[in-house]
Amino acid sequence: LSAIYEGRYDVAITKCEQVLRIDPSNVTAIGRMGAAFFLMGEKDKAILLWKRALELEPNNQTAIEYLRQLGVTK
């Protein structure tokens, strides 16, 4: 999360990928990776990740809110 706040999105993505290799269902890592991609301008990747987070955790308010702001339905 600190890498995202520092604008080091590539580092954040790498860290999330490391977590997901160990725990592919880690919703926090999926969501943060989505945020990093979004902030890099890769909206389509972000949307896919946030939708994946919702598949694993249908009531994930963070993913719901990000998608709502983009006008994307579940």
MDTraj code that builds the backbone (N, CA, C; nanometers):
import mdtraj as md
import numpy as np

residues = "LEU SER ALA ILE TYR GLU GLY ARG TYR ASP VAL ALA ILE THR LYS CYS GLU GLN VAL LEU ARG ILE ASP PRO SER ASN VAL THR ALA ILE GLY ARG MET GLY ALA ALA PHE PHE LEU MET GLY GLU LYS ASP LYS ALA ILE LEU LEU TRP LYS ARG ALA LEU GLU LEU GLU PRO ASN ASN GLN THR ALA ILE GLU TYR LEU ARG GLN LEU GLY VAL THR LYS".split()
xyz = np.array([
    [0.0830, -0.1188, 0.0000],
    [0.0000, 0.0000, 0.0000],
    [0.0874, 0.1252, 0.0000],
    [0.1976, 0.1195, 0.0733],
    [0.2846, 0.2371, 0.0769],
    [0.3436, 0.2665, -0.0603],
    [0.3719, 0.1629, -0.1377],
    [0.4247, 0.1844, -0.2728],
    [0.3233, 0.2584, -0.3593],
    [0.1964, 0.2291, -0.3424],
    [0.0919, 0.2994, -0.4173],
    [0.0896, 0.4457, -0.3756],
    [0.0927, 0.4706, -0.2451],
    [0.0906, 0.6087, -0.1965],
    [0.2124, 0.6873, -0.2447],
    [0.3237, 0.6163, -0.2633],
    [0.4467, 0.6807, -0.3089],
    [0.4533, 0.6934, -0.4607],
    [0.3514, 0.6414, -0.5306],
    [0.3495, 0.6486, -0.6760],
    [0.4375, 0.5456, -0.7435],
    [0.4800, 0.4458, -0.6677],
    [0.5647, 0.3389, -0.7230],
    [0.4746, 0.2194, -0.7574],
    [0.3947, 0.2401, -0.8596],
    [0.2918, 0.1427, -0.8950],
    [0.3505, 0.0100, -0.9411],
    [0.4620, 0.0146, -1.0115],
    [0.5262, -0.1091, -1.0566],
    [0.5705, -0.1937, -0.9378],
    [0.6202, -0.1293, -0.8335],
    [0.6609, -0.2009, -0.7126],
    [0.5389, -0.2614, -0.6451],
    [0.4308, -0.1860, -0.6383],
    [0.3074, -0.2359, -0.5770],
    [0.2558, -0.3585, -0.6516],
    [0.2590, -0.3537, -0.7834],
    [0.2115, -0.4668, -0.8641],
    [0.2992, -0.5887, -0.8401],
    [0.4293, -0.5693, -0.8365],
    [0.5215, -0.6801, -0.8119],
    [0.4955, -0.7436, -0.6756],
    [0.4767, -0.6605, -0.5738],
    [0.4482, -0.7121, -0.4386],
    [0.3160, -0.7895, -0.4366],
    [0.2147, -0.7368, -0.5039],
    [0.0856, -0.8056, -0.5100],
    [0.0989, -0.9390, -0.5825],
    [0.1764, -0.9417, -0.6894],
    [0.1987, -1.0667, -0.7627],
    [0.2666, -1.1697, -0.6729],
    [0.3601, -1.1253, -0.5902],
    [0.4272, -1.2167, -0.4973],
    [0.3274, -1.2765, -0.3978],
    [0.2407, -1.1925, -0.3454],
    [0.1384, -1.2400, -0.2517],
    [0.0458, -1.3386, -0.3216],
    [0.0060, -1.3065, -0.4437],
    [-0.0899, -1.3910, -0.5160],
    [-0.0308, -1.5243, -0.5586],
    [0.1006, -1.5316, -0.5718],
    [0.1629, -1.6619, -0.5993],
    [0.1467, -1.7546, -0.4797],
    [0.1482, -1.6982, -0.3605],
    [0.1322, -1.7761, -0.2378],
    [-0.0153, -1.8000, -0.2075],
    [-0.0954, -1.6955, -0.2270],
    [-0.2379, -1.7001, -0.1950],
    [-0.3189, -1.6376, -0.3083],
    [-0.3527, -1.7178, -0.4098],
    [-0.4221, -1.6650, -0.5278],
    [-0.5582, -1.6019, -0.4997],
    [-0.6137, -1.6257, -0.3832],
    [-0.7447, -1.5714, -0.3492],
    [-0.7361, -1.4519, -0.2552],
    [-0.6191, -1.3923, -0.2429],
    [-0.6016, -1.2789, -0.1525],
    [-0.6681, -1.1554, -0.2127],
    [-0.7863, -1.1250, -0.1628],
    [-0.8672, -1.0164, -0.2177],
    [-0.7996, -0.8807, -0.1992],
    [-0.7295, -0.8641, -0.0900],
    [-0.6602, -0.7369, -0.0662],
    [-0.5548, -0.7133, -0.1732],
    [-0.4756, -0.8143, -0.2030],
    [-0.3722, -0.8011, -0.3052],
    [-0.4340, -0.7767, -0.4427],
    [-0.5426, -0.8454, -0.4719],
    [-0.6103, -0.8273, -0.6010],
    [-0.6606, -0.6833, -0.6136],
    [-0.7238, -0.6341, -0.5076],
    [-0.7760, -0.4981, -0.5100],
    [-0.6682, -0.3921, -0.5214],
    [-0.5605, -0.4103, -0.4480],
    [-0.4514, -0.3131, -0.4542],
    [-0.3826, -0.3161, -0.5895],
    [-0.3710, -0.4337, -0.6461],
    [-0.3130, -0.4440, -0.7795],
    [-0.4028, -0.3709, -0.8794],
    [-0.5331, -0.3846, -0.8624],
    [-0.6269, -0.3117, -0.9472],
    [-0.6080, -0.1618, -0.9341],
    [-0.5907, -0.1151, -0.8113],
    [-0.5694, 0.0278, -0.7887],
    [-0.4415, 0.0756, -0.8562],
    [-0.3360, -0.0032, -0.8450],
    [-0.2079, 0.0346, -0.9066],
    [-0.2220, 0.0429, -1.0584],
    [-0.2866, -0.0568, -1.1180],
    [-0.3067, -0.0525, -1.2629],
    [-0.3911, 0.0683, -1.3028],
    [-0.4957, 0.0952, -1.2266],
    [-0.5810, 0.2099, -1.2574],
    [-0.5003, 0.3395, -1.2544],
    [-0.4197, 0.3556, -1.1528],
    [-0.3402, 0.4768, -1.1393],
    [-0.2325, 0.4881, -1.2469],
    [-0.1990, 0.3760, -1.3100],
    [-0.1046, 0.3767, -1.4222],
    [-0.1765, 0.4024, -1.5545],
    [-0.3097, 0.4152, -1.5471],
    [-0.3867, 0.4404, -1.6680],
    [-0.4343, 0.3153, -1.7379],
    [-0.4183, 0.1996, -1.6742],
    [-0.4594, 0.0726, -1.7346],
    [-0.5937, 0.0301, -1.6745],
    [-0.6958, 0.1062, -1.7139],
    [-0.8295, 0.0900, -1.6585],
    [-0.8875, -0.0492, -1.6821],
    [-0.8663, -0.1062, -1.7998],
    [-0.9236, -0.2378, -1.8297],
    [-0.8686, -0.3461, -1.7369],
    [-0.7381, -0.3412, -1.7093],
    [-0.6778, -0.4382, -1.6168],
    [-0.7339, -0.4191, -1.4771],
    [-0.7491, -0.2943, -1.4375],
    [-0.8031, -0.2647, -1.3051],
    [-0.9440, -0.3199, -1.2908],
    [-1.0265, -0.2984, -1.3911],
    [-1.1648, -0.3465, -1.3868],
    [-1.1686, -0.4979, -1.3744],
    [-1.0859, -0.5667, -1.4514],
    [-1.0821, -0.7133, -1.4434],
    [-1.0436, -0.7601, -1.3034],
    [-0.9466, -0.6933, -1.2442],
    [-0.9032, -0.7313, -1.1095],
    [-1.0123, -0.7039, -1.0069],
    [-1.0764, -0.5897, -1.0149],
    [-1.1823, -0.5590, -0.9188],
    [-1.3011, -0.6536, -0.9350],
    [-1.3310, -0.6927, -1.0574],
    [-1.4374, -0.7912, -1.0790],
    [-1.3969, -0.9260, -1.0190],
    [-1.2692, -0.9611, -1.0316],
    [-1.2191, -1.0858, -0.9719],
    [-1.2330, -1.0795, -0.8192],
    [-1.2014, -0.9642, -0.7619],
    [-1.2164, -0.9474, -0.6173],
    [-1.3615, -0.9717, -0.5755],
    [-1.4549, -0.9230, -0.6560],
    [-1.5965, -0.9426, -0.6245],
    [-1.6416, -1.0869, -0.6419],
    [-1.5784, -1.1594, -0.7336],
    [-1.6103, -1.3013, -0.7475],
    [-1.5738, -1.3758, -0.6191],
    [-1.4614, -1.3376, -0.5607],
    [-1.4137, -1.4032, -0.4393],
    [-1.4847, -1.3520, -0.3138],
    [-1.5207, -1.2253, -0.3172],
    [-1.5825, -1.1611, -0.2013],
    [-1.6910, -1.0651, -0.2515],
    [-1.8105, -1.1182, -0.2751],
    [-1.9170, -1.0406, -0.3399],
    [-1.9551, -0.9095, -0.2711],
    [-1.9282, -0.8960, -0.1439],
    [-1.9651, -0.7737, -0.0731],
    [-1.8458, -0.6813, -0.0482],
    [-1.7395, -0.6983, -0.1244],
    [-1.6200, -0.6151, -0.1066],
    [-1.6533, -0.4722, -0.1465],
    [-1.6696, -0.3882, -0.0454],
    [-1.7153, -0.2511, -0.0692],
    [-1.6145, -0.1675, -0.1472],
    [-1.4875, -0.1943, -0.1301],
    [-1.3859, -0.1181, -0.2024],
    [-1.3985, -0.1427, -0.3522],
    [-1.4060, -0.2693, -0.3911],
    [-1.4188, -0.3028, -0.5329],
    [-1.5508, -0.2511, -0.5889],
    [-1.6566, -0.2654, -0.5114],
    [-1.7876, -0.2163, -0.5555],
    [-1.7809, -0.0663, -0.5827],
    [-1.7194, 0.0073, -0.4921],
    [-1.7120, 0.1532, -0.5068],
    [-1.6250, 0.1937, -0.6255],
    [-1.5099, 0.1290, -0.6423],
    [-1.4246, 0.1607, -0.7580],
    [-1.5017, 0.1384, -0.8880],
    [-1.5686, 0.0242, -0.8984],
    [-1.6421, -0.0074, -1.0205],
    [-1.7597, 0.0882, -1.0407],
    [-1.8264, 0.1226, -0.9324],
    [-1.9394, 0.2160, -0.9411],
    [-1.8911, 0.3512, -0.9944],
    [-1.7777, 0.3980, -0.9452],
    [-1.7239, 0.5264, -0.9903],
    [-1.6904, 0.5258, -1.1393],
    [-1.6576, 0.4076, -1.1904],
    [-1.6262, 0.3941, -1.3330],
    [-1.7493, 0.3620, -1.4165],
    [-1.8651, 0.3478, -1.3508],
    [-1.9864, 0.3165, -1.4229],
    [-1.9955, 0.1717, -1.4672],
    [-1.9231, 0.0847, -1.3973],
    [-1.9197, -0.0571, -1.4319],
    [-2.0077, -0.1324, -1.3335],
    [-2.0937, -0.2188, -1.3860],
    [-2.1759, -0.3014, -1.2994],
    [-2.1049, -0.4334, -1.2755],
    [-2.1429, -0.4958, -1.1666],
    [-2.0825, -0.6241, -1.1310],
    [-2.1002, -0.7205, -1.2449],
])
top = md.Topology()
chain = top.add_chain()
for i, resn in enumerate(residues, 1):
    res = top.add_residue(resn, chain, resSeq=i)
    for name in ("N", "CA", "C"):
        top.add_atom(name, md.element.get_by_symbol(name[0]), res)
traj = md.Trajectory(xyz[None], top)
